[in-house]
């Protein structure tokens, strides 16, 4: 897959691309439906399939709330799009200047002049241009005026709930990762690197790999204990994950610690990806270290039973 960060005159050399436009944060099942149609249409008529996305995410530029919000980082988005057969990922640097472009200015400058698209595929609730004032009706009008086709897909639902990035963000934030996974069509994950810890888990009988996130803007689920998987280096593990402070032993710093069932622990410095399967319980301060050890042992039994069912989410 070709990744371009400067569109320049891409469309002059390769006119007629089929394009999909959006932040595509999460690349959930609704996004995948759009991508599937995009790739199929491009293949049918022999033109490029182009996903136009933004970096940084518009929320990071426009919102006063700077808490981590990303469901997918740019490298993750790139990998997923490539796996779905997309030919080109066009990354537009989102800035206050870009945010001020009217819907018509944005479509004319990007979709028409730089990409020379023949068709745009989007969801029925798409929004673009300053204040996201451009909608599907705007796009249909602009397509008729500027000479490209617009194909619209309806929203997908799961268990009666509309699949959207905002819904998934809310589910992940509240720890309901199993429900988020159903909307994503995959297991939610975060990436980082194993760093040297204090060895407290080992002293308790549950040695852990301490994870430092590679992107501080990646959304981390709520604090607590999770049934989790991990890919560390070239190996994959099932195990339990803890996010939060270690209050029982007097440590207030927030940590991310993974205990691999039957795994090795000489992992410092290795790249890691943690997969969130199910929330087990909230963290708490126990009266004694012994009570903490019993609670962790109970968590392990629950999680081993969970993975024993063969469920992926």
GUKOL-956507 format. One line per 2 residues: number of its first residue (from 1); for each residue x, z, y of N, C-alpha, C. Coordinates in nm, 2 decimals, decimal comma. Layout:
BEGIN
NUM> X:Z:Y:X:Z:Y:X:Z:Y | ...
***
This chain:
BEGIN
1> 0,08:0,00:-0,12:0,00:0,00:0,00:0,09:0,00:0,13 | 0,05:-0,09:0,22:0,12:-0,09:0,35:0,07:0,01:0,44
3> 0,16:0,09:0,50:0,12:0,19:0,60:0,17:0,14:0,74 | 0,08:0,12:0,83:0,13:0,07:0,97:0,08:0,17:1,07
5> 0,17:0,21:1,16:0,14:0,30:1,27:0,14:0,24:1,40 | 0,17:0,11:1,41:0,16:0,03:1,53:0,09:-0,10:1,49
7> -0,03:-0,12:1,53:-0,11:-0,23:1,49:-0,06:-0,36:1,55 | -0,01:-0,35:1,67:0,04:-0,47:1,74:-0,05:-0,59:1,72
9> 0,00:-0,70:1,66:-0,08:-0,82:1,64:-0,10:-0,85:1,49 | -0,13:-0,74:1,42:-0,15:-0,75:1,27:-0,25:-0,86:1,24
11> -0,36:-0,86:1,32:-0,47:-0,96:1,29:-0,44:-1,10:1,32 | -0,34:-1,13:1,41:-0,30:-1,26:1,44:-0,24:-1,33:1,32
13> -0,15:-1,25:1,25:-0,09:-1,31:1,13:-0,18:-1,30:1,00 | -0,27:-1,20:1,00:-0,35:-1,19:0,88:-0,50:-1,16:0,93
15> -0,56:-1,26:0,98:-0,70:-1,24:1,03:-0,80:-1,22:0,92 | -0,92:-1,17:0,95:-1,03:-1,16:0,86:-1,03:-1,04:0,77
17> -0,95:-0,93:0,81:-0,95:-0,81:0,72:-1,09:-0,75:0,71 | -1,11:-0,68:0,60:-1,23:-0,59:0,58:-1,18:-0,45:0,61
19> -1,25:-0,38:0,70:-1,20:-0,25:0,75:-1,30:-0,14:0,74 | -1,25:-0,02:0,72:-1,33:0,10:0,72:-1,27:0,19:0,82
21> -1,35:0,25:0,90:-1,30:0,33:1,01:-1,35:0,48:1,00 | -1,26:0,57:1,02:-1,29:0,71:1,02:-1,18:0,81:1,00
23> -1,20:0,94:1,02:-1,10:1,04:1,00:-1,07:1,05:0,85 | -1,17:1,03:0,77:-1,16:1,04:0,62:-1,09:1,16:0,58
25> -1,12:1,27:0,64:-1,06:1,40:0,60:-1,13:1,45:0,48 | -1,05:1,47:0,37:-1,10:1,51:0,25:-1,11:1,40:0,15
27> -1,14:1,28:0,20:-1,16:1,16:0,11:-1,25:1,21:-0,01 | -1,37:1,26:0,03:-1,47:1,31:-0,06:-1,54:1,19:-0,13
29> -1,64:1,23:-0,21:-1,72:1,12:-0,28:-1,79:1,02:-0,19 | -1,84:1,07:-0,07:-1,90:0,98:0,02:-1,79:0,88:0,08
31> -1,68:0,93:0,11:-1,57:0,84:0,16:-1,53:0,74:0,05 | -1,52:0,79:-0,08:-1,48:0,71:-0,19:-1,58:0,59:-0,21
33> -1,71:0,62:-0,19:-1,80:0,51:-0,20:-1,78:0,40:-0,10 | -1,74:0,44:0,02:-1,71:0,34:0,12:-1,58:0,26:0,08
35> -1,48:0,34:0,04:-1,35:0,28:0,00:-1,37:0,18:-0,12 | -1,45:0,22:-0,21:-1,48:0,13:-0,33:-1,54:0,00:-0,29
37> -1,64:0,01:-0,20:-1,70:-0,12:-0,15:-1,60:-0,20:-0,07 | -1,52:-0,13:0,01:-1,42:-0,20:0,09:-1,32:-0,28:0,01
39> -1,27:-0,21:-0,10:-1,17:-0,28:-0,18:-1,24:-0,40:-0,26 | -1,36:-0,38:-0,31:-1,43:-0,48:-0,38:-1,46:-0,60:-0,29
41> -1,50:-0,58:-0,17:-1,53:-0,69:-0,08:-1,41:-0,76:-0,04 | -1,30:-0,69:-0,01:-1,17:-0,76:0,03:-1,12:-0,84:-0,09
43> -1,13:-0,79:-0,21:-1,08:-0,87:-0,32:-1,17:-0,99:-0,34 | -1,30:-0,98:-0,32:-1,39:-1,09:-0,34:-1,36:-1,21:-0,25
45> -1,33:-1,18:-0,12:-1,31:-1,29:-0,03:-1,16:-1,32:0,00 | -1,07:-1,24:-0,06:-0,93:-1,27:-0,05:-0,87:-1,23:0,08
47> -0,92:-1,12:0,14:-0,86:-1,07:0,26:-0,81:-0,92:0,24 | -0,74:-0,87:0,34:-0,68:-0,74:0,33:-0,79:-0,63:0,34
49> -0,78:-0,53:0,26:-0,86:-0,41:0,28:-0,79:-0,31:0,37 | -0,85:-0,27:0,48:-0,78:-0,19:0,58:-0,86:-0,06:0,60
51> -0,80:0,05:0,59:-0,86:0,18:0,63:-0,79:0,22:0,76 | -0,87:0,24:0,86:-0,82:0,28:0,99:-0,85:0,43:1,01
53> -0,75:0,50:1,02:-0,77:0,65:1,04:-0,68:0,70:1,15 | -0,69:0,83:1,17:-0,62:0,89:1,29:-0,53:1,00:1,25
55> -0,42:1,02:1,33:-0,33:1,13:1,31:-0,27:1,16:1,45 | -0,28:1,28:1,50:-0,35:1,40:1,43:-0,50:1,38:1,42
57> -0,56:1,47:1,34:-0,71:1,47:1,33:-0,77:1,49:1,47 | -0,87:1,42:1,50:-0,94:1,44:1,64:-0,97:1,58:1,67
59> -1,01:1,66:1,57:-1,04:1,80:1,59:-0,92:1,88:1,65 | -0,80:1,84:1,61:-0,68:1,91:1,65:-0,65:1,88:1,80
61> -0,70:1,77:1,85:-0,67:1,73:1,99:-0,79:1,77:2,08 | -0,91:1,76:2,03:-1,02:1,78:2,12:-1,08:1,93:2,12
63> -1,06:2,00:2,01:-1,11:2,13:1,99:-1,02:2,24:2,05 | -1,08:2,34:2,12:-1,01:2,45:2,17:-0,97:2,55:2,06
65> -1,04:2,53:1,94:-1,01:2,62:1,83:-0,90:2,55:1,75 | -0,78:2,61:1,75:-0,67:2,55:1,69:-0,64:2,61:1,55
67> -0,74:2,67:1,49:-0,72:2,72:1,35:-0,70:2,60:1,26 | -0,63:2,62:1,15:-0,61:2,51:1,05:-0,74:2,45:1,00
69> -0,74:2,32:1,00:-0,87:2,26:0,96:-0,86:2,14:0,87 | -0,73:2,10:0,84:-0,72:1,98:0,76:-0,75:2,00:0,61
71> -0,84:1,91:0,56:-0,87:1,90:0,42:-0,76:1,82:0,34 | -0,72:1,71:0,41:-0,61:1,63:0,36:-0,51:1,60:0,47
73> -0,38:1,62:0,44:-0,27:1,59:0,53:-0,25:1,43:0,52 | -0,18:1,38:0,61:-0,15:1,24:0,61:-0,09:1,19:0,48
75> 0,02:1,26:0,43:0,08:1,21:0,30:-0,02:1,22:0,19 | -0,11:1,32:0,18:-0,21:1,33:0,08:-0,31:1,21:0,09
77> -0,35:1,18:0,21:-0,45:1,08:0,24:-0,39:0,94:0,19 | -0,26:0,92:0,22:-0,19:0,80:0,18:-0,19:0,78:0,03
79> -0,16:0,89:-0,04:-0,15:0,88:-0,19:-0,29:0,85:-0,25 | -0,39:0,92:-0,19:-0,53:0,90:-0,25:-0,58:0,76:-0,22
81> -0,56:0,71:-0,10:-0,60:0,57:-0,07:-0,53:0,47:-0,15 | -0,40:0,49:-0,17:-0,32:0,39:-0,26:-0,38:0,40:-0,40
83> -0,41:0,51:-0,45:-0,47:0,52:-0,59:-0,60:0,46:-0,60 | -0,67:0,44:-0,49:-0,81:0,38:-0,49:-0,80:0,23:-0,46
85> -0,68:0,18:-0,45:-0,66:0,03:-0,44:-0,66:-0,02:-0,30 | -0,65:0,06:-0,20:-0,65:0,01:-0,06:-0,52:-0,06:-0,03
87> -0,53:-0,17:0,04:-0,41:-0,25:0,07:-0,33:-0,21:0,19 | -0,40:-0,16:0,30:-0,34:-0,12:0,42:-0,40:0,00:0,48
89> -0,32:0,10:0,52:-0,36:0,22:0,59:-0,31:0,20:0,73 | -0,40:0,19:0,83:-0,36:0,17:0,97:-0,38:0,31:1,04
91> -0,28:0,37:1,08:-0,28:0,50:1,14:-0,28:0,50:1,29 | -0,38:0,54:1,36:-0,39:0,54:1,50:-0,35:0,68:1,55
93> -0,25:0,68:1,64:-0,22:0,81:1,70:-0,33:0,86:1,79 | -0,40:0,97:1,76:-0,51:1,01:1,84:-0,46:1,10:1,95
95> -0,50:1,06:2,07:-0,45:1,13:2,19:-0,57:1,14:2,29 | -0,55:1,22:2,39:-0,66:1,23:2,49:-0,70:1,09:2,55
97> -0,60:1,00:2,56:-0,62:0,87:2,61:-0,71:0,79:2,52 | -0,68:0,80:2,39:-0,76:0,73:2,29:-0,90:0,79:2,29
99> -0,91:0,92:2,30:-1,04:0,99:2,30:-1,13:0,94:2,42 | -1,07:0,89:2,53:-1,15:0,85:2,64:-1,20:0,71:2,63
101> -1,15:0,63:2,54:-1,20:0,49:2,52:-1,35:0,49:2,49 | -1,42:0,41:2,56:-1,56:0,39:2,52:-1,57:0,33:2,38
103> -1,69:0,33:2,32:-1,71:0,27:2,19:-1,68:0,12:2,19 | -1,72:0,05:2,30:-1,70:-0,09:2,31:-1,55:-0,12:2,33
105> -1,48:-0,04:2,42:-1,34:-0,06:2,44:-1,26:-0,04:2,31 | -1,30:0,07:2,23:-1,23:0,10:2,11:-1,24:-0,02:2,01
107> -1,37:-0,06:1,99:-1,39:-0,17:1,89:-1,32:-0,30:1,94 | -1,33:-0,33:2,06:-1,27:-0,46:2,11:-1,12:-0,45:2,10
109> -1,05:-0,34:2,14:-0,91:-0,34:2,14:-0,85:-0,32:2,00 | -0,91:-0,24:1,92:-0,86:-0,22:1,78:-0,91:-0,31:1,68
111> -1,04:-0,31:1,66:-1,10:-0,39:1,55:-1,09:-0,54:1,57 | -1,11:-0,58:1,70:-1,11:-0,73:1,73:-0,98:-0,78:1,77
113> -0,92:-0,73:1,87:-0,79:-0,79:1,92:-0,67:-0,76:1,83 | -0,66:-0,64:1,78:-0,54:-0,61:1,70:-0,56:-0,64:1,55
115> -0,68:-0,62:1,50:-0,70:-0,64:1,35:-0,77:-0,77:1,32 | -0,85:-0,82:1,41:-0,93:-0,95:1,39:-1,01:-0,93:1,26
117> -1,09:-0,83:1,25:-1,17:-0,80:1,13:-1,28:-0,90:1,12 | -1,32:-0,92:0,99:-1,44:-1,01:0,97:-1,56:-0,92:0,92
119> -1,53:-0,80:0,88:-1,63:-0,71:0,84:-1,59:-0,56:0,85 | -1,68:-0,48:0,89:-1,65:-0,33:0,90:-1,75:-0,26:0,81
121> -1,70:-0,17:0,73:-1,79:-0,09:0,63:-1,78:0,05:0,68 | -1,90:0,11:0,68:-1,90:0,25:0,73:-2,02:0,32:0,67
123> -2,03:0,46:0,69:-2,14:0,54:0,66:-2,25:0,53:0,77 | -2,37:0,56:0,73:-2,48:0,54:0,83:-2,47:0,64:0,95
125> -2,39:0,75:0,93:-2,38:0,85:1,04:-2,24:0,84:1,11 | -2,18:0,72:1,11:-2,05:0,71:1,17:-2,06:0,73:1,32
127> -1,95:0,78:1,38:-1,94:0,81:1,52:-1,81:0,76:1,57 | -1,80:0,70:1,69:-1,67:0,65:1,74:-1,68:0,64:1,89
129> -1,56:0,63:1,95:-1,56:0,61:2,10:-1,57:0,75:2,17 | -1,56:0,75:2,30:-1,56:0,87:2,38:-1,68:0,96:2,34
131> -1,66:1,08:2,31:-1,77:1,17:2,28:-1,85:1,13:2,15 | -1,79:1,04:2,07:-1,85:0,99:1,95:-1,99:0,94:1,98
133> -2,00:0,87:2,10:-2,13:0,82:2,14:-2,17:0,69:2,07 | -2,06:0,62:2,02:-2,09:0,50:1,94:-2,15:0,54:1,80
135> -2,26:0,48:1,76:-2,31:0,51:1,63:-2,34:0,38:1,55 | -2,41:0,38:1,45:-2,43:0,26:1,36:-2,50:0,15:1,44
137> -2,59:0,19:1,52:-2,66:0,09:1,60:-2,57:0,02:1,70 | -2,48:0,10:1,76:-2,38:0,05:1,85:-2,29:-0,05:1,78
139> -2,25:-0,01:1,66:-2,16:-0,10:1,58:-2,22:-0,23:1,54 | -2,35:-0,22:1,51:-2,43:-0,34:1,47:-2,44:-0,44:1,59
141> -2,46:-0,38:1,71:-2,47:-0,46:1,83:-2,34:-0,52:1,86 | -2,23:-0,44:1,85:-2,10:-0,50:1,89:-2,05:-0,60:1,78
143> -2,09:-0,58:1,66:-2,06:-0,68:1,56:-2,12:-0,81:1,59 | -2,25:-0,81:1,62:-2,32:-0,94:1,65:-2,25:-1,00:1,78
145> -2,21:-0,92:1,87:-2,15:-0,97:2,00:-2,01:-1,02:1,98 | -1,93:-0,96:1,89:-1,79:-0,99:1,88:-1,76:-1,07:1,76
147> -1,85:-1,09:1,67:-1,83:-1,18:1,56:-1,78:-1,12:1,43 | -1,82:-1,00:1,40:-1,79:-0,94:1,26:-1,92:-0,88:1,20
149> -1,92:-0,88:1,07:-2,03:-0,82:0,99:-2,02:-0,67:0,98 | -2,13:-0,60:0,98:-2,13:-0,46:0,96:-2,21:-0,42:0,83
151> -2,14:-0,35:0,74:-2,21:-0,31:0,61:-2,22:-0,16:0,62 | -2,34:-0,11:0,59:-2,37:0,04:0,60:-2,40:0,10:0,47
153> -2,34:0,22:0,44:-2,37:0,29:0,32:-2,44:0,42:0,35 | -2,54:0,46:0,27:-2,61:0,58:0,29:-2,53:0,70:0,25
155> -2,56:0,82:0,30:-2,49:0,94:0,26:-2,51:0,98:0,12 | -2,41:1,03:0,05:-2,43:1,08:-0,08:-2,47:1,23:-0,08
157> -2,54:1,28:-0,18:-2,57:1,42:-0,19:-2,53:1,47:-0,33 | -2,51:1,60:-0,33:-2,49:1,67:-0,46:-2,57:1,80:-0,46
159> -2,65:1,81:-0,56:-2,75:1,93:-0,57:-2,83:1,94:-0,44 | -2,87:1,82:-0,39:-2,96:1,82:-0,27:-2,89:1,84:-0,14
161> -2,75:1,86:-0,14:-2,68:1,89:-0,02:-2,60:1,76:0,02 | -2,60:1,72:0,15:-2,53:1,61:0,19:-2,38:1,63:0,18
163> -2,31:1,53:0,13:-2,16:1,55:0,12:-2,10:1,51:0,25 | -2,02:1,60:0,31:-1,96:1,57:0,44:-1,83:1,66:0,45
165> -1,74:1,62:0,53:-1,62:1,69:0,55:-1,64:1,83:0,61 | -1,74:1,84:0,70:-1,77:1,97:0,76:-1,83:2,07:0,66
167> -1,91:2,01:0,57:-1,97:2,10:0,46:-1,86:2,15:0,37 | -1,77:2,06:0,33:-1,66:2,10:0,25:-1,57:2,20:0,31
169> -1,54:2,18:0,44:-1,46:2,27:0,52:-1,52:2,41:0,52 | -1,65:2,42:0,53:-1,72:2,55:0,53:-1,71:2,61:0,39
171> -1,72:2,53:0,29:-1,72:2,59:0,15:-1,58:2,64:0,12 | -1,47:2,56:0,16:-1,34:2,60:0,13:-1,31:2,73:0,21
173> -1,35:2,74:0,33:-1,32:2,85:0,42:-1,38:2,98:0,36 | -1,49:2,97:0,30:-1,56:3,08:0,24:-1,53:3,11:0,10
175> -1,43:3,03:0,04:-1,39:3,06:-0,09:-1,47:2,99:-0,20 | -1,57:2,92:-0,16:-1,66:2,85:-0,26:-1,60:2,72:-0,31
177> -1,48:2,73:-0,36:-1,40:2,61:-0,39:-1,46:2,53:-0,50 | -1,53:2,59:-0,60:-1,59:2,52:-0,71:-1,69:2,42:-0,65
179> -1,77:2,46:-0,56:-1,87:2,38:-0,50:-1,81:2,27:-0,41 | -1,70:2,31:-0,34:-1,63:2,21:-0,26:-1,57:2,10:-0,35
181> -1,52:2,14:-0,47:-1,46:2,04:-0,56:-1,56:1,94:-0,61 | -1,69:1,98:-0,62:-1,79:1,89:-0,67:-1,82:1,78:-0,56
183> -1,81:1,82:-0,43:-1,82:1,72:-0,33:-1,70:1,63:-0,31 | -1,58:1,69:-0,34:-1,46:1,61:-0,33:-1,44:1,51:-0,44
185> -1,49:1,55:-0,56:-1,47:1,47:-0,68:-1,33:1,49:-0,73 | -1,27:1,60:-0,69:-1,13:1,64:-0,74:-1,11:1,79:-0,70
187> -1,01:1,85:-0,75:-0,98:1,99:-0,72:-0,90:2,00:-0,59 | -0,96:2,09:-0,50:-0,89:2,11:-0,37:-0,75:2,17:-0,39
189> -0,66:2,12:-0,32:-0,52:2,17:-0,33:-0,45:2,18:-0,20 | -0,34:2,26:-0,20:-0,25:2,28:-0,09:-0,11:2,26:-0,14
191> -0,02:2,21:-0,06:0,12:2,18:-0,10:0,22:2,27:-0,02 | 0,33:2,30:-0,08:0,43:2,38:-0,02:0,56:2,38:-0,10
193> 0,63:2,49:-0,08:0,75:2,50:-0,16:0,76:2,65:-0,20 | 0,83:2,67:-0,32:0,84:2,81:-0,37:0,96:2,87:-0,29
195> 0,93:2,99:-0,23:1,03:3,06:-0,16:1,06:3,20:-0,23 | 1,17:3,25:-0,20:1,21:3,38:-0,26:1,12:3,49:-0,20
197> 1,06:3,57:-0,29:0,98:3,69:-0,25:1,05:3,82:-0,26 | 0,98:3,93:-0,26:1,04:4,06:-0,27:1,04:4,11:-0,42
199> 0,98:4,03:-0,51:0,99:4,07:-0,65:0,88:4,18:-0,68 | 0,78:4,20:-0,60:0,68:4,30:-0,62:0,60:4,27:-0,74
201> 0,56:4,14:-0,76:0,48:4,10:-0,87:0,55:4,13:-1,00 | 0,68:4,10:-1,01:0,75:4,13:-1,13:0,75:4,27:-1,17
203> 0,77:4,36:-1,06:0,77:4,50:-1,09:0,63:4,55:-1,14 | 0,52:4,48:-1,11:0,39:4,52:-1,15:0,36:4,46:-1,29
205> 0,45:4,37:-1,34:0,43:4,31:-1,47:0,37:4,17:-1,46 | 0,35:4,12:-1,34:0,29:3,99:-1,32:0,38:3,91:-1,22
207> 0,49:3,86:-1,26:0,58:3,79:-1,17:0,51:3,67:-1,11 | 0,54:3,64:-0,98:0,47:3,54:-0,91:0,57:3,44:-0,84
209> 0,53:3,32:-0,82:0,60:3,22:-0,73:0,53:3,23:-0,60 | 0,61:3,26:-0,49:0,56:3,27:-0,36:0,56:3,13:-0,29
211> 0,45:3,09:-0,23:0,44:2,96:-0,18:0,44:2,96:-0,03 | 0,52:2,88:0,03:0,51:2,85:0,18:0,46:2,72:0,20
213> 0,34:2,71:0,28:0,28:2,58:0,30:0,37:2,48:0,37 | 0,35:2,35:0,34:0,43:2,25:0,40:0,37:2,20:0,53
215> 0,24:2,23:0,55:0,17:2,19:0,68:0,08:2,31:0,72 | 0,11:2,37:0,83:0,04:2,48:0,88:-0,10:2,45:0,92
217> -0,14:2,32:0,94:-0,27:2,29:0,97:-0,36:2,26:0,85 | -0,31:2,28:0,73:-0,39:2,26:0,61:-0,48:2,38:0,60
219> -0,61:2,35:0,57:-0,70:2,46:0,55:-0,68:2,54:0,42 | -0,66:2,67:0,44:-0,64:2,76:0,32:-0,77:2,84:0,29
221> -0,81:2,84:0,17:-0,93:2,92:0,14:-0,92:3,06:0,18 | -1,03:3,13:0,18:-1,03:3,27:0,22:-0,94:3,36:0,13
223> -0,90:3,47:0,18:-0,82:3,56:0,10:-0,89:3,61:-0,03 | -0,81:3,63:-0,13:-0,87:3,68:-0,25:-0,79:3,62:-0,38
225> -0,85:3,65:-0,49:-0,79:3,61:-0,62:-0,87:3,48:-0,67 | -0,79:3,38:-0,72:-0,85:3,26:-0,77:-0,80:3,22:-0,90
227> -0,88:3,15:-0,98:-0,84:3,08:-1,10:-0,78:2,95:-1,04 | -0,65:2,93:-1,07:-0,58:2,82:-1,01:-0,49:2,74:-1,10
229> -0,46:2,62:-1,07:-0,36:2,55:-1,14:-0,24:2,52:-1,05 | -0,13:2,48:-1,10:-0,01:2,45:-1,01:0,07:2,34:-1,08
231> 0,12:2,26:-0,99:0,23:2,16:-1,03:0,35:2,20:-0,95 | 0,45:2,26:-1,02:0,57:2,31:-0,96:0,69:2,23:-1,02
233> 0,76:2,16:-0,94:0,86:2,07:-0,99:0,79:1,96:-1,07 | 0,83:1,95:-1,20:0,77:1,85:-1,29:0,68:1,91:-1,39
235> 0,65:2,04:-1,38:0,57:2,11:-1,48:0,44:2,15:-1,42 | 0,34:2,16:-1,51:0,20:2,20:-1,47:0,17:2,33:-1,54
237> 0,09:2,42:-1,46:0,06:2,55:-1,52:-0,09:2,58:-1,48 | -0,14:2,67:-1,56:-0,27:2,74:-1,53:-0,23:2,88:-1,50
239> -0,31:2,94:-1,41:-0,27:3,08:-1,38:-0,37:3,14:-1,28 | -0,32:3,25:-1,21:-0,40:3,31:-1,11:-0,33:3,31:-0,98
241> -0,40:3,30:-0,87:-0,34:3,29:-0,74:-0,40:3,41:-0,65 | -0,31:3,46:-0,57:-0,36:3,56:-0,48:-0,32:3,52:-0,34
243> -0,42:3,52:-0,24:-0,39:3,50:-0,10:-0,43:3,63:-0,03 | -0,34:3,68:0,05:-0,37:3,80:0,13:-0,26:3,89:0,15
245> -0,29:4,01:0,21:-0,19:4,12:0,22:-0,18:4,20:0,10 | -0,07:4,26:0,08:-0,05:4,35:-0,04:-0,06:4,50:0,01
247> -0,18:4,53:0,04:-0,21:4,66:0,11:-0,18:4,78:0,02 | -0,20:4,77:-0,11:-0,18:4,88:-0,20:-0,03:4,93:-0,20
249> 0,06:4,83:-0,18:0,20:4,86:-0,18:0,26:4,86:-0,04 | 0,17:4,86:0,06:0,21:4,88:0,20:0,27:4,76:0,27
251> 0,23:4,64:0,22:0,28:4,52:0,28:0,16:4,44:0,35 | 0,17:4,43:0,48:0,06:4,37:0,56:0,07:4,22:0,58
253> 0,19:4,16:0,55:0,21:4,02:0,57:0,13:3,94:0,47 | 0,06:3,83:0,52:-0,02:3,75:0,43:0,07:3,66:0,34
255> 0,04:3,66:0,22:0,12:3,58:0,12:0,03:3,49:0,04 | 0,10:3,39:-0,03:0,03:3,31:-0,13:0,12:3,32:-0,25
257> 0,06:3,38:-0,36:0,14:3,41:-0,48:0,07:3,36:-0,60 | 0,15:3,28:-0,68:0,09:3,22:-0,80:0,15:3,28:-0,93
259> 0,07:3,33:-1,02:0,12:3,38:-1,15:0,09:3,28:-1,25 | 0,19:3,21:-1,31:0,17:3,11:-1,41:0,16:3,18:-1,55
261> 0,05:3,14:-1,62:0,03:3,20:-1,76:0,14:3,13:-1,85 | 0,23:3,22:-1,90:0,33:3,17:-1,99:0,43:3,08:-1,92
263> 0,45:3,09:-1,79:0,54:3,01:-1,72:0,67:3,07:-1,69 | 0,76:2,99:-1,64:0,90:3,04:-1,60:0,89:3,08:-1,45
265> 0,99:3,16:-1,41:0,98:3,20:-1,27:1,11:3,18:-1,19 | 1,20:3,10:-1,25:1,32:3,06:-1,17:1,28:2,93:-1,10
267> 1,20:2,94:-1,00:1,14:2,83:-0,94:1,17:2,81:-0,79 | 1,25:2,90:-0,73:1,28:2,90:-0,59:1,33:2,76:-0,54
269> 1,27:2,72:-0,43:1,31:2,59:-0,37:1,24:2,47:-0,42 | 1,16:2,48:-0,53:1,09:2,37:-0,59:0,96:2,34:-0,51
271> 0,93:2,21:-0,50:0,80:2,17:-0,44:0,69:2,22:-0,53 | 0,57:2,25:-0,47:0,46:2,31:-0,54:0,33:2,25:-0,48
273> 0,24:2,23:-0,57:0,10:2,20:-0,53:0,01:2,29:-0,61 | -0,08:2,36:-0,53:-0,17:2,46:-0,59:-0,31:2,41:-0,59
275> -0,38:2,42:-0,71:-0,51:2,36:-0,72:-0,61:2,48:-0,74 | -0,71:2,48:-0,65:-0,81:2,59:-0,65:-0,93:2,56:-0,73
277> -0,95:2,63:-0,84:-1,06:2,61:-0,93:-1,18:2,70:-0,90 | -1,16:2,83:-0,89:-1,27:2,92:-0,87:-1,23:3,05:-0,81
279> -1,31:3,10:-0,72:-1,29:3,23:-0,65:-1,33:3,34:-0,75 | -1,24:3,44:-0,77:-1,27:3,55:-0,86:-1,31:3,68:-0,79
281> -1,24:3,72:-0,69:-1,28:3,84:-0,62:-1,20:3,85:-0,49 | -1,25:3,94:-0,40:-1,18:3,97:-0,28:-1,06:4,06:-0,30
283> -0,96:4,05:-0,22:-0,85:4,15:-0,22:-0,89:4,28:-0,17 | -0,83:4,39:-0,21:-0,86:4,52:-0,17:-0,74:4,62:-0,18
285> -0,75:4,73:-0,11:-0,65:4,83:-0,13:-0,69:4,93:-0,23 | -0,61:4,94:-0,34:-0,64:5,04:-0,45:-0,58:5,17:-0,42
287> -0,64:5,27:-0,48:-0,59:5,41:-0,46:-0,45:5,43:-0,52 | -0,43:5,37:-0,63:-0,30:5,38:-0,69:-0,24:5,25:-0,74
289> -0,11:5,24:-0,76:-0,05:5,12:-0,82:-0,11:5,09:-0,96 | -0,13:5,20:-1,03:-0,19:5,18:-1,17:-0,32:5,11:-1,16
291> -0,41:5,15:-1,07:-0,54:5,09:-1,05:-0,52:4,94:-1,02 | -0,43:4,91:-0,94:-0,40:4,77:-0,90:-0,36:4,69:-1,03
293> -0,27:4,75:-1,11:-0,23:4,68:-1,23:-0,35:4,65:-1,32 | -0,43:4,75:-1,33:-0,55:4,73:-1,42:-0,64:4,62:-1,37
295> -0,66:4,61:-1,23:-0,74:4,51:-1,17:-0,68:4,37:-1,20 | -0,55:4,36:-1,18:-0,48:4,23:-1,20:-0,50:4,19:-1,35
297> -0,48:4,28:-1,44:-0,50:4,25:-1,58:-0,64:4,20:-1,61 | -0,74:4,27:-1,55:-0,88:4,22:-1,56:-0,90:4,08:-1,50
299> -0,84:4,05:-1,39:-0,84:3,92:-1,33:-0,79:3,82:-1,43 | -0,68:3,85:-1,49:-0,61:3,76:-1,58:-0,71:3,72:-1,70
301> -0,77:3,82:-1,75:-0,86:3,80:-1,87:-0,98:3,71:-1,82 | -1,04:3,73:-1,71:-1,15:3,65:-1,66:-1,10:3,51:-1,64
303> -0,98:3,49:-1,59:-0,93:3,35:-1,56:-0,90:3,28:-1,69 | -0,84:3,35:-1,78:-0,81:3,29:-1,91:-0,93:3,25:-1,98
305> -1,04:3,33:-1,97:-1,17:3,29:-2,02:-1,22:3,17:-1,95 | -1,21:3,16:-1,82:-1,26:3,05:-1,74:-1,19:2,92:-1,79
307> -1,06:2,92:-1,79:-0,99:2,80:-1,83:-1,02:2,77:-1,98 | -1,05:2,87:-2,06:-1,08:2,84:-2,20:-1,21:2,76:-2,22
309> -1,29:2,76:-2,12:-1,42:2,68:-2,13:-1,39:2,53:-2,11 | -1,27:2,50:-2,06:-1,24:2,36:-2,05:-1,29:2,30:-1,92
311> -1,35:2,38:-1,83:-1,40:2,33:-1,70:-1,29:2,29:-1,61 | -1,31:2,18:-1,53:-1,21:2,14:-1,43:-1,25:2,20:-1,30
313> -1,38:2,22:-1,27:-1,43:2,28:-1,15:-1,57:2,32:-1,17
***
